[in-house]
Amino acid sequence: MFEITDLIGMIAFAMSGFFVASRSKLDLLGALISTFLTALGGGIIRDIALDRTPYTFTHNYPGLVVLSVFILMILFNLHKRDSIENKPFFIISDSIGLVSFSISGALIALESDFNLAGVVSMAFVTAVGGGIVRDVIINEVPFVLKTGFYGTIALMIGIILYFLDFYNLISIYTITGLFFLSLVLRFIAYRKGWSIPLR
């Protein structure tokens, strides 16, 4: 199930990177870099922090998936149409990616015996690290730093998984429950426009 949700998230993040590139009027190479960074950058940063060869560099399918999304977006001229980033199916797939990547990042950190700060950081970086790097490169304030309940979901997942592991409660049932609860929270936050005010 989580392999499927990772795939859905990868596709949604690739589309998001493509739309950001289109709005910023990047050329073909810029759009390709934006697409790849958004979809795969977080996982690459996570693996480097864990002192391991990035999964994207040893397995072909992540790159092929993102490249396929990129080509299809161009073939169907989606960069010339109204953005679909606020459409329900995109919000759902993007939220699935956010939650799935957060969980996978936290679990990999737990396997490496990271402490609470490390687990939370890896959950956050895996989910939103690529988008942050992309936004910095194109000279924008990262999206996750302006929308309070996007990155916060990743942080909450990292914290919860750390304590589930601390009390030996990690199982397919608790992870699945966390997955769906996090999705529901993300949907509610999006619909209600929740954010964390500075003051």
Secondary structure, 3 states (H helix, E strand, C coil): CHHHHHHHHHHHHHHHHHHHHHHCCCCHHHHHHHHHHHHHHHHHHHHHHCCCCCHHHHCCHHHHHHHHHHHHHHHCCHHHCCCCCCCHHHHHHHHHHHHHHHHHHHHHHHHCCCCHHHHHHHHHHHHHHHHHHHHHHCCCCCHHHCCHHHHHHHHHHHHHHHHHHHCCCCCHHHHHHHHHHHHHHHHHHHHHCCCCCCC
